[in-house]
Amino acid sequence: MDELRTVAVEAVEAGGDYLAEQFRTGEVAGEYGTDDVKAVADREAESRVVDVIRRSFPEHAIHGEESGQNGQHRYEWVVDPLDGTNNFASGLPSFATAVAVLDDGDPIVSAIYEPLAADRYLAVAGEGATRNGEPLRADTDRDLRHGTLSFVVGLPAVRDDALRAQATQIGDALGEEAKRVVQTWSPCVDWGLVAAGRLEGIVCFHPDVYEQHAGALLADESGVASVSRDGLYVGSPDPAIRDRLLTVLDESA
């Protein structure tokens, strides 16, 4: 486990530091679609992440957002080399590199690195979470009416007409409850904020697997109260806020 956590941090730093260098140049090469960007930086960052993993664990399976699934093994690394590609391409300084290690499908280690903020998040199943080496515990004393929520809509929902309409309904309902609902398009950055108690909650609707494993483990190990359903994740540092969000979502269905 010690080696897994060490390699996870080294891997996200390798990808994130490369991204920070490229971001500061102001030039982003890639293919621009209507709902996503396939940036060259994604592939290059993933290559750097995978290289670090392979040096220590050549036999482990890797599931990269850019390269797909490679190999079969008890341990699988799920890699999101550039979480927040649209932000990166638009010059918005909100993006991260993330990895999660699965043991027979269950997340046991996750690392998230925001290179511009120099924040390193690490979570180990059953051992808690840290930010920059310091223990991390989710806590908030704000009520929902004065709080900020993150609303994450995954590409599966964005690309499906019925799910997209449902996401709009959910967003409207959440907006009636909270002071502010943000869609940052960098979920791992939001996960870090929730784990640190800076956001009052997070709602993920059909999230992408690449950031969900890493983020959910970070949340769990920092003490976020959460519920997962088919296509839906709801979490908050405050169990009462989590429960209220679930009620709102049920009523909006």
Secondary structure, 3 states (H helix, E strand, C coil): CHHHHHHHHHHHHHHHHHHHHHHHHCCCCEEECCCCEEEHHHHHHHHHHHHHHHHHCCCCEEEECCCEEECCCCEEEEEEEEECHHHHHHCCCCCEEEEEEEECCEEEEEEEEECCCCEEEEEECCCEEEECCEEECCCCCCCHHHCEEEEEECHHHHCCHHHHHHHHHHHHHHHCCCCEEECCCCHHHHHHHHHCCCCCEEEEECCCHHHHHHHHHHHHHHCCEEEEECCEEEEECCHHHHHHHHHHHHHHC
